[in-house]
Amino acid sequence: MATSWRMPMATDSRNLLAGATTRAAGFCVLWLVLAGYSLGDLPAAAVAVAGATFVSLCLLPPGRWRVSPLGVARLALRFPGQAVMAGVDVARRALDPRLPLRPGFVTYAPRLPPGSARDGFCALASLMPGTLPVGTNEDGTLLVHCLDIGQPAAAQLAAEEAVFMRAVRDG
């Protein structure tokens, strides 16, 4: 099946313009971080930023969700510590034969509705050692693989989802 690449049509042109501007600025900053500033690179940077912005808008059109800079900062500051603690726990369980390692599946009922925000939360949750969202059940709950089903995985996911929801809020 062929996919047509076309600019998404937004019901609100200001929403599309704001999304395009924000994304272009982000891609420009990414270019500067990776390649540095050189006047000779300006044409290539402009083409790369325009192309990345266009593809970004086609793949993920601006929606009703807005990113909170303060919420993203809290999420970014919380994530490394959580990941290190979880990684140490996973390594400890894997290397110490006396500690329980009871892999299995648990279900989690997310508060986020199906869509891009929930997908983003699942991507974030998959980065945390010891848990991996693997699918959705027919009732809408997430099926999550855990290294130890005796741990409070659902409570931990609820806490992470609350922080994520403060970063990505309904606009």
C-alpha positions as CSV (number, residue, x, y, z in Angstrom):
1,M,0.0,0.0,0.0
2,A,1.5,3.3,-1.0
3,T,1.6,6.2,1.4
4,S,1.1,9.7,0.1
5,W,3.2,12.4,1.7
6,R,1.2,15.6,2.0
7,M,1.1,18.4,4.4
8,P,-1.6,17.8,7.1
9,M,-4.7,20.1,6.9
10,A,-5.3,21.7,10.2
11,T,-8.7,23.1,11.1
12,D,-6.8,26.0,12.8
13,S,-4.0,27.4,10.7
14,R,-2.5,29.1,13.7
15,N,-2.2,25.6,15.3
16,L,-0.3,24.4,12.3
17,L,1.9,27.5,12.1
18,A,2.7,27.3,15.8
19,G,3.5,23.6,15.6
20,A,5.7,24.1,12.5
21,T,7.5,27.0,14.1
22,T,8.2,25.2,17.3
23,R,9.4,22.1,15.5
24,A,11.6,24.1,13.1
25,A,13.2,25.9,16.0
26,G,13.8,22.5,17.7
27,F,15.4,21.0,14.6
28,C,17.5,24.2,14.2
29,V,18.8,23.9,17.7
30,L,19.5,20.2,17.1
31,W,21.4,21.1,13.9
32,L,23.5,23.7,15.8
33,V,24.3,21.2,18.6
34,L,25.3,18.4,16.2
35,A,27.0,20.5,13.4
36,G,27.9,23.8,15.1
37,Y,27.5,27.2,13.4
38,S,29.1,27.9,10.1
39,L,27.9,30.4,7.5
40,G,28.8,28.0,4.7
41,D,26.5,25.3,6.2
42,L,23.4,27.7,6.3
43,P,21.9,26.4,3.0
44,A,22.2,22.8,4.0
45,A,20.8,23.6,7.5
46,A,17.8,25.4,6.0
47,V,17.0,22.4,3.7
48,A,17.5,19.9,6.6
49,V,15.4,21.9,9.0
50,A,12.6,22.4,6.4
51,G,12.6,18.8,5.4
52,A,12.6,17.5,9.0
53,T,9.8,19.9,9.9
54,F,7.7,18.8,6.9
55,V,8.2,15.1,7.7
56,S,7.5,15.7,11.4
57,L,4.2,17.4,10.6
58,C,3.2,14.6,8.2
59,L,4.0,11.9,10.7
60,L,2.6,13.6,13.7
61,P,0.2,16.5,12.9
62,P,-0.3,19.1,15.6
63,G,-3.0,17.9,18.0
64,R,-4.7,19.1,21.1
65,W,-1.9,18.2,23.4
66,R,0.5,20.9,24.5
67,V,4.0,20.4,26.0
68,S,4.6,22.1,29.4
69,P,8.2,23.2,29.6
70,L,8.2,23.0,33.4
71,G,6.6,19.5,33.2
72,V,9.2,18.4,30.7
73,A,12.0,19.7,32.9
74,R,10.6,17.8,35.9
75,L,10.3,14.6,33.8
76,A,13.8,15.1,32.4
77,L,15.3,15.6,35.9
78,R,13.3,12.6,37.4
79,F,14.1,10.2,34.6
80,P,17.9,9.6,35.1
81,G,17.6,8.9,38.8
82,Q,14.6,6.5,38.3
83,A,16.4,4.7,35.4
84,V,19.6,4.3,37.5
85,M,17.7,3.0,40.5
86,A,15.7,0.6,38.4
87,G,18.8,-0.5,36.5
88,V,20.7,-1.3,39.7
89,D,17.7,-3.2,41.0
90,V,17.5,-5.3,37.8
91,A,21.2,-6.0,37.8
92,R,21.1,-7.0,41.5
93,R,18.2,-9.3,40.9
94,A,19.8,-10.8,37.8
95,L,23.2,-11.4,39.5
96,D,22.2,-12.5,43.0
97,P,20.7,-16.0,42.8
98,R,19.0,-15.5,46.3
99,L,16.9,-12.6,45.1
100,P,13.6,-13.3,43.4
101,L,13.2,-12.9,39.7
102,R,9.6,-13.8,38.8
103,P,9.1,-12.5,35.3
104,G,5.5,-12.2,34.0
105,F,2.8,-9.9,32.9
106,V,0.7,-7.4,34.8
107,T,-2.0,-5.2,33.5
108,Y,-2.2,-1.4,34.0
109,A,-5.2,0.8,33.3
110,P,-3.7,4.1,32.0
111,R,-5.6,7.4,32.5
112,L,-4.3,8.7,29.1
113,P,-6.7,8.0,26.2
114,P,-5.5,5.9,23.3
115,G,-3.4,8.1,20.9
116,S,-0.1,9.9,20.7
117,A,0.1,10.9,24.3
118,R,-0.4,7.3,25.5
119,D,2.1,6.1,22.9
120,G,4.6,8.6,24.3
121,F,4.0,7.4,27.8
122,C,4.5,3.8,26.7
123,A,7.8,4.7,25.0
124,L,8.9,6.4,28.2
125,A,7.9,3.4,30.3
126,S,9.8,1.1,28.0
127,L,13.0,2.9,28.8
128,M,12.7,2.1,32.5
129,P,14.5,-1.2,33.3
130,G,12.4,-4.0,34.5
131,T,9.1,-3.1,32.8
132,L,8.1,-3.1,29.1
133,P,4.6,-2.3,27.8
134,V,4.0,-5.0,25.1
135,G,0.4,-4.4,24.0
136,T,-3.1,-3.4,24.8
137,N,-5.8,-5.8,26.0
138,E,-9.3,-5.8,24.6
139,D,-10.5,-3.8,27.6
140,G,-8.0,-1.0,26.9
141,T,-5.6,-1.9,29.7
142,L,-1.9,-2.1,29.0
143,L,-0.1,-5.5,29.1
144,V,3.3,-4.9,30.8
145,H,6.1,-7.4,31.0
146,C,7.9,-7.2,34.4
147,L,11.0,-8.9,35.7
148,D,9.3,-9.4,39.1
149,I,5.6,-9.5,39.2
150,G,5.8,-9.3,43.0
151,Q,6.9,-5.6,42.7
152,P,4.3,-2.8,42.6
153,A,4.7,-2.3,38.9
154,A,1.2,-0.8,38.4
155,A,1.7,1.8,41.2
156,Q,5.1,2.7,39.7
157,L,3.5,3.1,36.2
158,A,0.8,5.3,37.7
159,A,3.4,7.6,39.3
160,E,5.3,7.8,36.1
161,E,2.1,8.5,34.1
162,A,1.2,11.3,36.5
163,V,4.5,13.0,35.9
164,F,4.2,12.4,32.2
165,M,0.7,13.9,32.2
166,R,2.0,17.1,33.8
167,A,4.5,17.4,31.0
168,V,2.0,16.7,28.2
169,R,-1.2,18.5,29.1
170,D,-4.5,18.9,27.3
171,G,-4.6,22.1,25.4
